[in-house]
């Protein structure tokens, strides 16, 4: 696979351009960070909050994919209960008639005690296990689909993040190259101002020509200041994507290489085969189908088996007749549940499930149409930009020659200052168009790689 690159070089001479390419001239400022595209992508994948959230959601879906969560395993519960009764005071009296000296009746105390406890302890283990249920296999399959959907959601977020970081990184390069173009234009305006001033001072040029050169020089200075702000803004945007302070100084060190061998047929095949958004939409179709199947499974019988062992201990001391009781027993059996009628709710749920399943199919087809259309648009932009690159390279070469000739003619007084300015503007416009063509071709390539799920490779 070959690559197409254009290398921008700025000379110290009065020529406007040699050849434009997309590379960055590292700044001479101290404490600036040299940053490659791969380093930027690695930082974003490590720091991006959306990726962290979606990865946590993926882990939840993976944790949920178990046979226990699907209902295949039995449910075992243990119980333990203790009770205590404290008898602070107990007195039993029996009334009897007794003849006393005064002829009165009297009570006789039969039993009396205080400060005794009644202790009770009950414990057991119960097992409940569904051995027949039409929803078990379907539920387990649905958990698997949810797990895969989590992975595809993560892939979508990662690929979108990589695409955004890549676009922002190359936008810095583009804005840097625009600044270089304007810096060269300013050098030419400075030379033109110097010549106009000299001609005015020796009397061979007019004051108007000198003032016009001064205005044009100031205009180019203003344009350069504005462009420097755009460079700064581009770096702030990249730092934001990398979740870093906005004032971190960046020097983008990669060159912009455009792959010229992308094939629309191969790209379309890759999109249909591995685009994560389409895979997720297909996964949602599968989940909707399984949801409908789960509703139908509610019409099937459900059979559970159960067993358990229970122990009981009672020590009754605080009673008329203290006693100690101990027991243990085992219970087991089975229950069968057969749905008969529930107010036609199952019919309603089944109808809604079929509608949801149909909507999932519609959404998949709609997304597929949209993704393939986006692919075609990106490929057209990419192809046209490649053609424009070749054309604008020729224009830049011609414009550079025109600037050189115009300056030489201006020095000898053959041409006017306005003609030099016009040639200079044409050269700046040609250089800007070449930068735009290369950048747009790269954006098209990035989008094609994202749509075909090849951008992370």
SEDO-58140 format. One record per residue: residue in one letter; x negated, y, z negated of N, C-alpha, C in turn. Coordinates in steps of 0.2 Angstrom, whole numbers, padded with zeros to 4 digits, always signed. Layout:
# SEDO-58140
AXYZXYZXYZ ...
***
This chain:
# SEDO-58140
X-0004-0006+0000+0000+0000+0000-0004+0006+0000 X-0003+0011+0005-0007+0017+0005-0004+0022+0001 X-0007+0027+0000-0004+0033-0004-0006+0039+0000 X-0002+0044+0000-0003+0051+0003-0005+0056-0002 X-0010+0060-0002-0012+0065-0007-0014+0071-0003 X-0013+0077-0006-0015+0083-0004-0019+0086-0009 X-0025+0088-0008-0029+0091-0014-0030+0098-0013 X-0028+0102-0018-0028+0109-0018-0035+0112-0020 X-0039+0116-0016-0045+0118-0018-0045+0126-0017 X-0048+0129-0022-0048+0137-0021-0055+0139-0021 X-0057+0143-0016-0063+0145-0015-0064+0152-0018 X-0070+0154-0019-0071+0161-0022-0072+0166-0016 X-0071+0164-0010-0072+0168-0004-0065+0172-0003 X-0064+0176+0002-0058+0180+0003-0053+0175+0007 X-0054+0169+0008-0049+0165+0012-0044+0163+0007 X-0038+0163+0009-0032+0162+0005-0032+0155+0003 X-0032+0150+0008-0031+0143+0006-0036+0139+0010 X-0038+0133+0008-0041+0128+0012-0036+0123+0014 X-0035+0119+0009-0029+0114+0010-0026+0113+0003 X-0020+0113+0003-0016+0112-0003-0015+0105-0005 X-0016+0103-0012-0014+0096-0014-0012+0097-0021 X-0009+0092-0024-0006+0093-0030-0011+0090-0035 X-0015+0094-0038-0019+0092-0044-0020+0098-0048 X-0022+0097-0054-0022+0103-0059-0029+0104-0060 X-0031+0111-0060-0037+0113-0062-0037+0115-0070 X-0041+0111-0073-0041+0111-0081-0043+0118-0083 X-0039+0121-0088-0040+0127-0090-0047+0128-0094 X-0050+0133-0094-0056+0134-0098-0055+0136-0105 X-0048+0136-0107-0047+0138-0114-0049+0132-0119 X-0051+0134-0125-0053+0129-0130-0047+0126-0133 X-0047+0120-0135-0042+0117-0139-0036+0115-0135 X-0037+0114-0129-0032+0112-0124-0032+0104-0124 X-0027+0101-0124-0027+0093-0123-0026+0091-0116 X-0031+0087-0114-0031+0084-0108-0026+0078-0108 X-0021+0078-0104-0016+0073-0105-0015+0070-0098 X-0015+0063-0098-0013+0059-0092-0006+0058-0092 X-0003+0056-0086+0004+0054-0086+0005+0048-0090 X+0001+0043-0090+0002+0037-0094+0002+0039-0101 X-0003+0043-0103-0003+0045-0110+0004+0049-0112 X+0006+0053-0108+0013+0056-0109+0018+0051-0110 X+0019+0046-0106+0024+0041-0106+0023+0037-0112 X+0017+0035-0114+0016+0032-0120+0019+0035-0126 X+0017+0042-0127+0019+0046-0132+0027+0047-0133 X+0030+0048-0127+0037+0048-0127+0041+0042-0129 X+0038+0036-0127+0041+0030-0128+0040+0028-0136 X+0035+0031-0139+0034+0030-0146+0038+0035-0150 X+0039+0041-0148+0042+0046-0152+0050+0047-0151 X+0052+0046-0145+0059+0048-0143+0064+0045-0147 X+0068+0049-0150+0073+0047-0155+0079+0043-0151 X+0081+0044-0145+0086+0040-0142+0083+0033-0141 X+0077+0032-0139+0074+0025-0139+0074+0022-0145 X+0073+0025-0151+0073+0022-0157+0080+0020-0159 X+0085+0024-0158+0091+0022-0160+0094+0016-0155 X+0093+0017-0149+0095+0011-0145+0091+0005-0146 X+0085+0005-0148+0082-0001-0150+0084-0004-0157 X+0086+0000-0161+0090-0002-0167+0096-0005-0166 X+0100-0003-0161+0106-0006-0159+0105-0012-0156 X+0100-0013-0152+0098-0019-0149+0097-0024-0154 X+0093-0022-0159+0091-0027-0164+0097-0030-0168 X+0102-0025-0169+0109-0027-0172+0112-0032-0168 X+0112-0031-0161+0116-0036-0157+0112-0043-0157 X+0105-0043-0157+0101-0049-0157+0102-0052-0164 X+0103-0049-0170+0104-0052-0176+0111-0055-0176 X+0116-0052-0173+0123-0055-0173+0124-0061-0169 X+0119-0063-0164+0119-0068-0160+0117-0075-0164 X+0122-0078-0168+0120-0084-0171+0126-0088-0171 X+0125-0095-0172+0131-0099-0172+0135-0098-0178 X+0132-0096-0184+0136-0094-0190+0141-0089-0188 X+0139-0083-0185+0143-0078-0183+0149-0080-0179 X+0147-0085-0175+0152-0087-0170+0157-0092-0173 X+0156-0094-0179+0161-0098-0183+0160-0105-0183 X+0154-0108-0180+0152-0115-0180+0151-0118-0187 X+0148-0114-0191+0145-0117-0197+0151-0116-0203 X+0150-0121-0208+0155-0121-0213+0154-0115-0218 X+0159-0113-0222+0159-0108-0227+0159-0111-0233 X+0154-0110-0237+0153-0113-0244+0154-0107-0249 X+0158-0108-0254+0159-0103-0259+0158-0106-0266 X+0155-0103-0271+0154-0106-0277+0158-0101-0282 X+0162-0104-0287+0165-0100-0292+0163-0102-0299 X+0163-0097-0303+0162-0098-0310+0166-0093-0314 X+0169-0096-0319+0174-0092-0323+0173-0094-0331 X+0172-0089-0335+0171-0090-0342+0176-0086-0346 X+0179-0088-0351+0184-0084-0355+0182-0086-0363 X+0183-0081-0367+0182-0082-0374+0188-0078-0378 X+0190-0082-0383+0196-0079-0387+0193-0079-0394 X+0193-0073-0397+0191-0072-0404+0197-0071-0408 X+0197-0076-0413+0203-0075-0418+0200-0072-0424 X+0202-0066-0425+0200-0062-0431+0203-0064-0437 X+0210-0066-0437+0213-0069-0443+0219-0073-0441 X+0220-0079-0444+0225-0083-0443+0228-0086-0450 X+0234-0085-0450+0237-0088-0457+0244-0090-0455 X+0245-0096-0457+0252-0100-0456+0255-0101-0463 X+0261-0098-0464+0265-0099-0470+0271-0103-0468 X+0273-0107-0473+0279-0111-0473+0284-0109-0478 X+0290-0107-0476+0295-0105-0481+0298-0111-0484 X+0299-0111-0491+0302-0116-0494+0306-0113-0500 X+0311-0116-0502+0315-0114-0508+0312-0118-0514 X+0310-0114-0519+0308-0117-0525+0311-0113-0531 X+0312-0116-0536+0315-0113-0542+0310-0111-0546 X+0310-0105-0547+0305-0102-0552+0309-0100-0558 X+0305-0097-0563+0307-0095-0569+0313-0090-0568 X+0312-0086-0563+0317-0081-0561+0322-0083-0556 X+0321-0089-0554+0326-0092-0549+0325-0089-0542 X+0318-0087-0540+0317-0084-0533+0314-0090-0529 X+0314-0089-0522+0311-0093-0517+0304-0091-0516 X+0300-0095-0513+0292-0093-0512+0290-0096-0505 X+0284-0093-0503+0281-0096-0497+0275-0100-0499 X+0274-0105-0495+0268-0109-0496+0263-0108-0490 X+0257-0107-0491+0252-0106-0486+0250-0113-0483 X+0251-0114-0477+0250-0121-0474+0243-0121-0471 X+0241-0115-0467+0234-0115-0464+0232-0108-0464 X+0225-0107-0465+0223-0100-0464+0215-0100-0463 X+0213-0096-0457+0206-0096-0455+0205-0089-0452 X+0199-0087-0451+0197-0081-0447+0190-0082-0445 X+0189-0077-0439+0182-0077-0436+0180-0083-0432 X+0185-0086-0429+0183-0092-0424+0184-0090-0417 X+0181-0094-0413+0181-0092-0405+0184-0098-0402 X+0188-0097-0396+0190-0102-0391+0186-0100-0385 X+0182-0105-0383+0178-0105-0377+0180-0109-0371 X+0181-0105-0365+0183-0109-0359+0178-0107-0353 X+0176-0113-0349+0172-0112-0344+0174-0116-0338 X+0175-0113-0332+0177-0117-0326+0173-0115-0320 X+0171-0120-0317+0166-0118-0311+0167-0124-0305 X+0165-0122-0299+0166-0126-0294+0163-0124-0287 X+0163-0128-0282+0160-0127-0276+0166-0129-0271 X+0167-0124-0266+0172-0126-0261+0169-0125-0254 X+0171-0129-0249+0169-0129-0242+0175-0129-0238 X+0174-0124-0233+0179-0124-0228+0176-0124-0221 X+0178-0128-0216+0175-0129-0210+0180-0129-0204 X+0179-0125-0199+0183-0126-0193+0180-0131-0189 X+0184-0136-0188+0181-0141-0183+0184-0141-0176 X+0190-0138-0176+0193-0137-0169+0196-0131-0168 X+0193-0127-0163+0196-0120-0162+0194-0118-0155 X+0198-0116-0151+0196-0114-0144+0192-0108-0143 X+0191-0104-0149+0188-0098-0148+0181-0098-0150 X+0178-0104-0153+0171-0104-0155+0166-0103-0150 X+0167-0107-0144+0162-0107-0139+0163-0100-0135 X+0169-0098-0135+0170-0091-0131+0167-0086-0136 X+0168-0086-0142+0165-0081-0147+0157-0081-0146 X+0154-0087-0146+0147-0087-0146+0144-0085-0139 X+0148-0086-0134+0146-0083-0127+0146-0076-0127 X+0152-0073-0130+0152-0066-0131+0147-0062-0134 X+0145-0066-0140+0139-0063-0144+0133-0063-0139 X+0132-0068-0135+0126-0068-0131+0126-0062-0126 X+0132-0061-0123+0133-0056-0118+0132-0049-0121 X+0134-0048-0128+0133-0042-0131+0125-0041-0132 X+0122-0046-0134+0115-0046-0135+0111-0044-0128 X+0113-0047-0123+0110-0045-0116+0112-0037-0115 X+0118-0035-0116+0120-0028-0115+0116-0024-0119 X+0114-0026-0125+0110-0021-0129+0103-0021-0126 X+0100-0026-0123+0094-0025-0120+0094-0021-0114 X+0100-0021-0110+0100-0017-0104+0101-0010-0106 X+0105-0009-0111+0105-0002-0113+0099+0001-0115 X+0095-0003-0118+0088-0001-0120+0084+0001-0114 X+0084-0004-0109+0081-0003-0103+0083+0004-0099 X+0089+0005-0099+0092+0011-0096+0089+0017-0099 X+0089+0017-0106+0086+0023-0110+0079+0024-0109 X+0075+0018-0108+0068+0019-0107+0066+0022-0100 X+0070+0019-0095+0068+0021-0088+0070+0028-0087 X+0076+0031-0090+0078+0038-0090+0073+0042-0093 X+0070+0040-0099+0065+0044-0102+0059+0044-0098 X+0056+0039-0096+0050+0039-0092+0051+0043-0085 X+0057+0043-0082+0058+0047-0076+0058+0055-0078 X+0061+0056-0084+0061+0063-0086+0054+0066-0088 X+0050+0062-0091+0044+0064-0093+0039+0064-0087 X+0040+0060-0082+0036+0060-0076+0038+0066-0072 X+0044+0068-0071+0047+0074-0068+0044+0080-0071 X+0044+0080-0078+0041+0086-0082+0034+0087-0081 X+0030+0081-0081+0023+0081-0080+0021+0084-0073 X+0024+0082-0068+0023+0084-0061+0025+0091-0060 X+0030+0093-0064+0032+0100-0064+0027+0105-0066 X+0023+0103-0071+0018+0107-0074+0013+0108-0068 X+0011+0102-0065+0006+0102-0059+0009+0107-0054 X+0015+0106-0052+0018+0111-0047+0017+0118-0049 X+0019+0120-0055+0019+0127-0057+0012+0129-0057 X+0007+0125-0059+0000+0127-0059-0002+0128-0052 X+0000+0124-0047-0002+0126-0040+0001+0132-0038 X+0007+0134-0040+0010+0140-0038+0006+0146-0041 X+0003+0145-0047-0001+0150-0050-0007+0151-0046 X-0010+0145-0044-0016+0146-0040-0015+0150-0033 X-0010+0148-0030-0008+0152-0024-0007+0159-0025 X-0004+0161-0031-0003+0168-0032-0010+0171-0035 X-0014+0168-0038-0021+0170-0040-0025+0172-0033 X-0024+0167-0028-0028+0169-0022-0025+0175-0019 X-0018+0175-0019-0015+0181-0016-0017+0188-0019 X-0018+0187-0026-0020+0193-0029-0027+0195-0028 X-0031+0190-0026-0038+0192-0024-0038+0195-0018 X-0034+0193-0013-0034+0196-0007-0031+0203-0007 X-0026+0204-0012-0023+0211-0013-0028+0215-0016 X-0033+0213-0020-0038+0217-0023-0043+0219-0018 X-0045+0214-0014-0049+0216-0009-0047+0221-0004 X-0040+0220-0002-0037+0225+0002-0037+0232-0001 X-0035+0232-0008-0035+0238-0012-0042+0242-0012 X-0047+0238-0012-0054+0240-0012-0056+0243-0006 X-0054+0240+0000-0055+0243+0006-0051+0249+0008 X-0045+0249+0006-0041+0255+0007-0043+0261+0003 X-0046+0260-0003-0048+0265-0007-0055+0268-0004 X-0059+0263-0002-0065+0266+0002-0064+0270+0008 X-0059+0267+0012-0057+0271+0018-0054+0278+0016 X-0050+0278+0011-0047+0284+0009-0052+0289+0007 X-0057+0287+0003-0062+0291+0000-0067+0294+0005 X-0068+0290+0011-0073+0293+0016-0069+0296+0021 X-0062+0296+0021-0058+0300+0025-0056+0296+0031 X-0057+0290+0032-0055+0286+0037-0048+0283+0036 X-0045+0283+0030-0039+0280+0029-0034+0285+0025 X-0028+0284+0026-0023+0289+0023-0022+0287+0015 X-0020+0292+0012-0018+0291+0005-0012+0286+0004 X-0007+0287+0009-0001+0282+0009-0004+0275+0009 X-0008+0274+0014-0011+0267+0014-0014+0265+0008 X-0018+0269+0005-0021+0267-0002-0016+0266-0007 X-0011+0270-0008-0005+0269-0013-0001+0263-0011 X+0000+0262-0005+0004+0256-0003+0000+0249-0005 X-0007+0249-0004-0011+0244-0007-0011+0243-0014 X-0010+0249-0018-0010+0249-0025-0004+0246-0027 X+0002+0247-0024+0009+0245-0026+0009+0237-0025 X+0006+0235-0019+0006+0228-0017+0002+0224-0022 X-0004+0227-0024-0008+0224-0029-0004+0223-0036 X-0001+0228-0038+0003+0228-0044+0009+0223-0044 X+0012+0222-0038+0017+0218-0037+0015+0210-0037 X+0009+0209-0035+0006+0202-0035+0004+0201-0042 X+0002+0206-0046+0000+0205-0053+0006+0203-0057 X+0012+0206-0056+0018+0205-0059+0020+0198-0057 X+0020+0196-0051+0022+0189-0049+0018+0184-0052 X+0011+0185-0053+0007+0180-0057+0009+0180-0064 X+0010+0185-0067+0012+0185-0074+0019+0181-0075 X+0023+0182-0071+0030+0178-0071+0028+0171-0070 X+0024+0169-0065+0022+0162-0064+0018+0159-0070 X+0014+0163-0073+0011+0160-0079+0016+0158-0085 X+0022+0162-0085+0027+0161-0090+0031+0154-0088 X+0031+0153-0081+0034+0147-0079+0030+0141-0080 X+0023+0142-0080+0019+0136-0082+0020+0135-0089 X+0020+0140-0093+0021+0139-0101+0027+0135-0102 X+0033+0138-0099+0039+0134-0100+0039+0127-0098 X+0036+0125-0092+0035+0118-0090+0032+0114-0096 X+0027+0117-0099+0023+0113-0104+0027+0113-0110 X+0031+0118-0112+0036+0117-0117+0041+0112-0116 X+0043+0111-0110+0048+0106-0109+0045+0099-0110 X+0039+0098-0107+0036+0092-0108+0035+0090-0116 X+0032+0095-0119+0031+0094-0126+0038+0092-0130 X+0043+0095-0128+0050+0093-0131+0052+0086-0129 X+0050+0084-0123+0052+0077-0122+0047+0072-0125 X+0041+0074-0127+0036+0070-0131+0038+0071-0139 X+0043+0075-0141+0044+0076-0148+0038+0079-0151 X+0035+0084-0148+0029+0087-0151+0031+0095-0152 X+0027+0098-0156+0027+0105-0157+0027+0109-0150 X+0031+0114-0148+0031+0117-0142+0025+0120-0140 X+0021+0122-0145+0015+0126-0143+0009+0122-0142 X+0009+0115-0142+0004+0111-0140+0001+0112-0133 X-0005+0114-0133-0008+0116-0126-0009+0110-0122 X-0007+0110-0116-0008+0104-0112-0012+0105-0105 X-0016+0101-0103-0019+0101-0097-0018+0095-0093 X-0013+0095-0088-0012+0089-0085-0017+0087-0080 X-0020+0081-0081-0026+0079-0077-0025+0075-0071 X-0019+0072-0071-0018+0067-0065-0016+0071-0059 X-0018+0068-0053-0016+0071-0047-0009+0068-0045 X-0006+0072-0040+0001+0069-0038+0000+0065-0031 X+0000+0059-0032+0000+0054-0027+0007+0052-0024 X+0008+0053-0018+0015+0051-0016+0015+0045-0012 X+0018+0040-0014+0018+0033-0010+0023+0034-0004 X+0020+0033+0002+0023+0034+0008+0026+0028+0011 X+0026+0022+0008+0028+0016+0011+0034+0013+0008 X+0038+0017+0005+0044+0015+0002+0049+0013+0008 X+0052+0007+0007+0057+0005+0012+0064+0005+0009 X+0069+0008+0013+0076+0008+0010+0079+0001+0010 X+0077-0004+0014+0080-0010+0013+0078-0014+0007 X+0071-0013+0006+0069-0017+0000+0071-0013-0006 X+0072-0007-0006+0074-0003-0012+0082-0005-0013 X+0086-0005-0008+0093-0007-0009+0093-0014-0012 X+0089-0019-0010+0089-0025-0013+0087-0025-0020 X+0082-0021-0022+0080-0021-0029+0085-0018-0033 X+0089-0013-0030+0094-0010-0034+0100-0015-0036 X+0102-0018-0031+0107-0023-0032+0105-0029-0036 X+0099-0030-0037+0096-0036-0040+0095-0034-0048 X+0092-0028-0049+0089-0027-0055+0091-0020-0058 X+0095-0016-0055+0097-0009-0058+0100-0011-0065 X+0097-0008-0070+0100-0009-0077+0107-0007-0078 X+0109-0001-0075+0116+0001-0075+0121-0004-0072 X+0119-0006-0066+0123-0011-0063+0124-0018-0067 X+0118-0020-0070+0118-0026-0074+0122-0025-0080 X+0122-0019-0083+0126-0018-0089+0134-0018-0087 X+0135-0015-0081+0142-0015-0079+0144-0022-0078 X+0140-0026-0075+0142-0033-0074+0143-0037-0081 X+0139-0035-0085+0139-0038-0092+0146-0036-0095 X+0148-0030-0094+0154-0028-0097+0160-0031-0093 X+0159-0033-0087+0164-0037-0084+0165-0044-0087 X+0159-0047-0089+0159-0053-0092+0162-0053-0099 X+0161-0048-0103+0163-0047-0109+0171-0046-0109 X+0173-0042-0104+0181-0042-0103+0184-0048-0102 X+0181-0052-0098+0183-0059-0096+0184-0063-0102 X+0178-0063-0107+0178-0067-0113+0183-0064-0118 X+0185-0058-0118+0190-0055-0122+0197-0058-0120 X+0198-0058-0114+0204-0061-0112+0205-0068-0113 X+0199-0072-0113+0199-0079-0115+0200-0080-0122 X+0198-0075-0126+0199-0076-0134+0206-0075-0135 X+0209-0070-0132+0217-0069-0133+0220-0076-0131 X+0219-0079-0126+0222-0085-0124+0221-0091-0129 X+0215-0090-0132+0213-0096-0137+0217-0095-0143 X+0220-0090-0144+0225-0089-0150+0231-0093-0149 X+0232-0096-0144+0238-0100-0143+0236-0108-0144 X+0230-0109-0145+0228-0116-0146+0228-0118-0154 X+0229-0124-0156+0229-0126-0163+0222-0125-0166 X+0222-0124-0172+0216-0122-0176+0216-0127-0182 X+0211-0131-0182+0210-0137-0187+0204-0135-0192 X+0206-0135-0198+0200-0134-0203+0200-0140-0208 X+0194-0142-0210+0194-0146-0216+0191-0143-0222 X+0193-0145-0228+0190-0142-0234+0189-0147-0239 X+0185-0146-0243+0183-0150-0249+0180-0146-0255 X+0180-0148-0261+0178-0145-0266+0177-0149-0272 X+0173-0147-0277+0173-0150-0284+0173-0145-0289 X+0177-0146-0294+0179-0141-0299+0177-0145-0306 X+0174-0141-0311+0173-0143-0317+0176-0139-0322 X+0178-0141-0328+0182-0137-0333+0179-0139-0340 X+0178-0134-0344+0176-0136-0351+0180-0131-0356 X+0183-0134-0361+0187-0130-0365+0186-0132-0372 X+0184-0127-0377+0182-0129-0384+0187-0124-0388 X+0192-0127-0390+0197-0123-0394+0196-0124-0402 X+0193-0120-0405+0192-0120-0412+0197-0116-0416 X+0198-0111-0413+0203-0106-0416+0210-0108-0415 X+0212-0114-0418+0219-0116-0417+0220-0121-0423 X+0227-0122-0423+0229-0126-0429+0225-0133-0429 X+0225-0136-0423+0221-0142-0422+0216-0141-0417 X+0210-0140-0419+0204-0139-0414+0203-0145-0410 X+0201-0143-0403+0200-0149-0399+0195-0147-0393 X+0192-0152-0390+0187-0151-0385+0189-0155-0379 X+0189-0151-0373+0192-0154-0367+0187-0153-0361 X+0185-0158-0358+0180-0158-0352+0183-0162-0346 X+0183-0159-0340+0186-0162-0334+0182-0160-0328 X+0182-0165-0323+0179-0163-0316+0183-0167-0311 X+0185-0164-0306+0189-0167-0300+0187-0164-0294 X+0188-0168-0289+0186-0167-0282+0192-0166-0278 X+0193-0161-0273+0199-0161-0269+0196-0160-0262 X+0200-0163-0257+0198-0163-0250+0205-0163-0246 X+0204-0161-0240+0210-0161-0235+0208-0158-0229 X+0214-0157-0225+0213-0153-0219+0219-0149-0218 X+0219-0144-0214+0224-0140-0212+0224-0139-0204 X+0230-0139-0202+0231-0137-0194+0236-0132-0194 X+0234-0127-0190+0238-0121-0188+0240-0121-0181 X+0246-0121-0180+0249-0121-0173+0253-0115-0172 X+0251-0110-0167+0255-0104-0166+0261-0106-0163 X+0267-0103-0165+0273-0104-0162+0276-0098-0159 X+0277-0093-0163+0280-0087-0161+0277-0081-0166 X+0275-0076-0163+0273-0070-0167+0275-0063-0164 X+0282-0064-0162+0285-0058-0159+0282-0055-0152 X+0280-0060-0148+0278-0059-0142+0271-0054-0141 X+0268-0054-0147+0262-0050-0147+0256-0053-0143 X+0256-0060-0143+0251-0063-0139+0252-0062-0132 X+0258-0061-0129+0259-0060-0122+0257-0053-0121 X+0258-0048-0125+0256-0041-0124+0249-0041-0124 X+0245-0044-0129+0238-0044-0129+0235-0047-0123 X+0238-0052-0121+0235-0055-0115+0236-0051-0109 X+0241-0047-0108+0242-0043-0103+0237-0037-0103 X+0236-0034-0109+0231-0029-0110+0224-0031-0108 X+0223-0037-0110+0216-0040-0109+0215-0041-0101 X+0220-0043-0098+0219-0044-0090+0218-0037-0087 X+0222-0032-0090+0221-0025-0087+0214-0022-0088 X+0212-0024-0094+0205-0021-0096+0200-0025-0092 X+0201-0031-0091+0196-0035-0086+0196-0032-0079 X+0202-0030-0077+0203-0027-0070+0199-0021-0070 X+0200-0017-0075+0196-0010-0075+0189-0011-0075 X+0186-0016-0079+0179-0017-0079+0177-0019-0072 X+0181-0023-0068+0179-0024-0061+0179-0018-0057 X+0184-0014-0058+0184-0007-0054+0178-0003-0056 X+0176-0003-0062+0171+0002-0064+0164-0001-0061 X+0164-0007-0061+0157-0010-0058+0157-0008-0051 X+0162-0009-0047+0162-0007-0040+0161+0000-0039 X+0164+0004-0043+0163+0011-0042+0156+0013-0044 X+0153+0010-0049+0146+0012-0051+0141+0010-0045 X+0143+0004-0043+0138+0001-0037+0139+0006-0031 X+0144+0008-0029+0145+0013-0024+0141+0019-0025 X+0142+0022-0031+0138+0028-0033+0131+0027-0033 X+0128+0022-0036+0121+0020-0037+0118+0020-0030 X+0121+0016-0025+0119+0015-0018+0119+0022-0015 X+0124+0026-0016+0124+0033-0013+0119+0037-0015 X+0117+0037-0022+0112+0041-0025+0105+0038-0022 X+0104+0032-0021+0098+0029-0018+0098+0032-0011 X+0103+0032-0007+0102+0034+0000+0101+0042+0000 X+0104+0046-0004+0102+0053-0005+0095+0054-0007 X+0092+0050-0012+0085+0051-0014+0081+0049-0008 X+0082+0044-0004+0078+0042+0001+0078+0047+0007 X+0083+0050+0008+0083+0055+0013+0079+0061+0011 X+0080+0063+0005+0076+0069+0003+0068+0067+0003 X+0067+0061+0001+0060+0058+0001+0057+0058+0008 X+0061+0055+0013+0058+0055+0019+0057+0062+0023 X+0062+0066+0022+0062+0073+0024+0056+0077+0021 X+0055+0076+0015+0049+0079+0012+0043+0077+0014 X+0042+0070+0016+0036+0068+0019+0035+0071+0026 X+0040+0072+0030+0039+0075+0036+0037+0083+0035 X+0040+0086+0030+0039+0093+0029+0031+0094+0027 X+0029+0089+0023+0022+0089+0021+0017+0090+0027 X+0018+0086+0032+0013+0086+0037+0014+0093+0041 X+0020+0095+0042+0022+0102+0045+0019+0107+0041 X+0020+0108+0035+0017+0113+0031+0010+0113+0030 X+0007+0107+0030-0001+0107+0030-0003+0111+0036 X+0000+0110+0042-0003+0114+0048-0001+0121+0047 X+0005+0123+0044+0006+0130+0043+0001+0133+0039 X-0001+0130+0033-0006+0132+0029-0012+0134+0032 X-0015+0129+0036-0021+0130+0040-0021+0136+0044 X-0015+0136+0048-0015+0142+0052-0014+0149+0048 X-0010+0149+0043-0010+0155+0039-0016+0157+0036 X-0020+0152+0034-0027+0153+0031-0031+0157+0036 X-0031+0154+0042-0035+0157+0048-0033+0164+0049 X-0026+0165+0049-0023+0172+0050-0025+0177+0045 X-0026+0175+0039-0028+0179+0033-0035+0181+0034 X-0039+0177+0036-0046+0178+0037-0047+0183+0043 X-0044+0182+0048-0044+0186+0054-0042+0193+0053 X-0036+0193+0049-0033+0200+0048-0037+0204+0043 X-0040+0201+0038-0045+0205+0034-0051+0207+0038 X-0054+0203+0042-0060+0205+0046-0058+0211+0051 X-0052+0211+0053-0049+0216+0058-0048+0222+0054 X-0045+0221+0048-0044+0227+0044-0050+0231+0041 X-0056+0227+0040-0062+0230+0038-0065+0234+0044 X-0064+0232+0050-0066+0236+0056-0061+0241+0058 X-0055+0242+0055-0050+0247+0057-0046+0245+0063 X-0046+0239+0065-0043+0237+0071-0035+0236+0069 X-0034+0233+0063-0027+0232+0061-0025+0236+0055 X-0019+0237+0054-0016+0241+0048-0015+0237+0042 X-0015+0241+0036-0014+0237+0030-0007+0233+0030 X-0002+0236+0033+0005+0233+0033+0004+0226+0037 X+0000+0226+0042-0001+0219+0045-0004+0214+0041 X-0009+0216+0037-0013+0212+0033-0008+0209+0027 X-0003+0214+0025+0001+0212+0020+0006+0207+0023 X+0008+0208+0029+0013+0203+0032+0010+0196+0033 X+0004+0196+0035+0000+0190+0036-0001+0186+0029 X-0002+0190+0024-0003+0188+0017+0003+0184+0015 X+0009+0188+0016+0015+0185+0013+0017+0179+0017 X+0016+0178+0023+0017+0172+0027+0013+0166+0024 X+0006+0168+0022+0002+0163+0019+0004+0160+0013 X+0007+0165+0008+0009+0163+0002+0016+0159+0003 X+0020+0161+0007+0026+0157+0009+0024+0150+0011 X+0019+0149+0016+0018+0143+0018+0015+0138+0013 X+0010+0141+0008+0008+0138+0003+0013+0135-0002 X+0018+0140-0003+0023+0138-0008+0028+0132-0005 X+0029+0133+0002+0033+0127+0005+0029+0121+0005 X+0023+0121+0005+0019+0114+0005+0019+0111-0002 X+0018+0116-0007+0019+0113-0014+0026+0110-0015 X+0031+0114-0013+0038+0111-0014+0039+0105-0010 X+0036+0104-0004+0037+0098+0000+0034+0092-0004 X+0028+0093-0007+0024+0088-0010+0028+0086-0017 X+0030+0091-0020+0034+0090-0027+0040+0086-0025 X+0044+0089-0020+0051+0085-0019+0050+0078-0016 X+0044+0077-0013+0043+0070-0011+0042+0066-0017 X+0038+0069-0022+0037+0065-0028+0043+0064-0032 X+0047+0069-0032+0053+0068-0036+0058+0063-0033 X+0058+0063-0026+0062+0057-0023+0059+0051-0024 X+0052+0050-0024+0049+0043-0026+0051+0041-0033 X+0051+0046-0038+0052+0044-0045+0059+0042-0045 X+0064+0045-0042+0071+0043-0042+0072+0037-0039 X+0069+0035-0033+0069+0029-0030+0067+0023-0035 X+0061+0025-0038+0058+0020-0043+0063+0019-0049 X+0066+0024-0051+0071+0023-0057+0077+0019-0055 X+0080+0021-0049+0086+0017-0047+0085+0010-0045 X+0079+0008-0043+0077+0001-0042+0074-0002-0048 X+0073+0001-0053+0071-0002-0060+0064-0004-0059 X+0060+0000-0055+0052-0001-0054+0048+0005-0058 X+0051+0009-0061+0047+0015-0063+0043+0013-0069 X+0045+0008-0073+0041+0006-0079+0035+0002-0077 X+0035-0001-0071+0030-0006-0069+0024-0003-0068 
***
